[in-house]
Amino acid sequence: MANIEIQSLLRTGIEAVRAGNKAKARRIFERVLEIDDSNEMAWMWMASVVQTPDERRVCLENVLDINPNNERAVKALARLKAGLASSARSESKPASRITRVKPKSPPPRASAAESWGASDWDSRLEEVARPSRPAAPDRREASLDDSGGRRRPARLPILALGALGVLVVIVVAGLLLAQVGSGESGGAQGGPLPTVPTPVPTRVVLVDPDDVRETLVPPTWTPRPTETLYPSLTPSETPPPLSYYNLVFSGRQSGRPGSDIYRIRADGAEDELFPLARDDADEIDPAVAPDGADVVFISMRSGAPELYLTRADGRQIDATQLTDAGATEMGTPSWAPDGQSIVFSAVIGDEPDSELYIISLNAPRDLIPITNNQANDREPAWSPDGKTIVFASDRLVRGYWQLFMVPADCFETDQFGQCEEKVVQLTNSQYSSMSPAWSPDGRQIVFVSNRKSVDDEDVYVMRADGTDARPLTLEQYGDNGANDRRPVWSPDGRWIAFASDREARRSQVFIMASDGSQVVQVTSFLGGAASPSWLPEQ
């Protein structure tokens, strides 16, 4: 099965956990593990829905068999074993040692009526090709397999599920009869009949499976609701010309050893092109401070990628180094609205994945970690009100990116994993969604996605809560199947700058109206140009 199909099943299972339907979630995770017995995420989530401590131990041990460095599984297993030992002591029984063994391969699937039921997602799962592996004898208990497969928690007994289903039907029928009786009584007295409220769709909320209990409580933080779709931001009778705006970007001119940071007028006037930072090393990912005075960017001039600061007026070519993180990768800095802090992504130390960090200009070498997991988190963008950071992550399925939000002050109490517990998922698209940027009023987010075609990245816009996404650049809009990247709104919300390889398949900076019309090419660098950032109006 392709990764995208596994991703779809995982999302469905997580939604079932979120809705409190552990039986359904368990069947879905079992299906994923029949397809990919080494899916670390499926085993981790399976640990949250199994019924007994022994089954939970099996799941967590399988996680660590796949990835011994999974800190959450290590801590969860330690807590579980401590709880088992405490329980054994309280019962005055000697605690039996739990021996790590290679668990067993999954048992064969029961019939469709037993294993999946007649729900509306049954047909979706039956379309997925089943793995061609020999059937193993059905076991009701987790057992040892001499062939070295992973051990599975015992499936829920079919008779128990059937009895539970009958009980649920009886309770629901009783409630419906009670409502009907109440409605008839109200009608006889001339009062209005009761109405059933329209259910509100929910988003997938990523929580630590180790902390899932009988009831999942979603994060208390939610994005601000919006009243209208895609409102005009700052309308005026006469829009200013493009020469009124200025951009900062990373580009490589002919004869230069690497890319440098430049400032240019938005109409592309070459006589208004000024270098802001130059070095033999690559200078990339510029971000303009909210007051327009400074530009932060990433450079390899010290031998490792670090953050540097320079003036936006071009009077300081020798930039000031901010960080000394010793990172192997660093990217996409974004300013807090007060201009005192910067969030960015980096791969630091022995960790193989990128995480999000915040620095203060008062102490730029003190890094504050925001995310801490086994996935890649990158491309953070600070909201205009300073309360939220949106970012891209492949934490659902490695290599497939979706957009997430986290409160910007989540780290203040200094509790381990507190930020991770408050992460909220925004997009749930086919393939990937990435490179988010806020509108000036905070109501919308522009981003990049290849949801229509895996080989074609386009610019989209959506509400700040992740709903009502619509494309701004697609082939039918004239981009000729090009890849469009790193969109960012102008300060007045009228324009969106982005990078695209639609001309000669070399990345250049373009701008378009916020509705996707009036596309204008700004740069024509022989070595290409990327990562635009707007200067505030002076």
Secondary structure, 3 states (H helix, E strand, C coil): CCHHHHHHHHHHHHHHHHCCCHHHHHHHHHHHHHHCCCCHHHHHHHCCCCCCHHHHHHHHHHHHHHCCCCHHHHHHHHHHHHHHHHHHHHCCCCCCCCCCCCECCCCCCCCHHHHCCCCCCHHHHHCCCCCCCCCCCCCCCCCECCCCCCCCCCCCCHHHHHHHHHHHHHHHHHHHHHHHHHHHHHHHCCCCCCCCCCCCCCCCCCCCHHHCCCCCCCCCCCCCCCCCCCCCCCCCCCCCCHHHCEEEEEECCCCCCCCEEEEEECCCCHHHCEEEECCCCCEEEEEECCCCCEEEEEECCCCCCEEEEEECCCCCCCCEECCCCCCCEEEEEEECCCCCEEEEEEECCCCCCCEEEEEECCEEEEEEECCCCCCCEEEEEECCCCCEEEEEEEEEECCEEEEEEEECCCCCCCCCCHHHHCCEECCCCCCCEEEEEECCCCCEEEEEEEEEECCEEEEEEEECCCCCCEECCCHHHCCCCCCEEEEEECCCCCEEEEEECCCCCCCEEEEEECCCCCCEECCCCCCCEEEEEEECCC
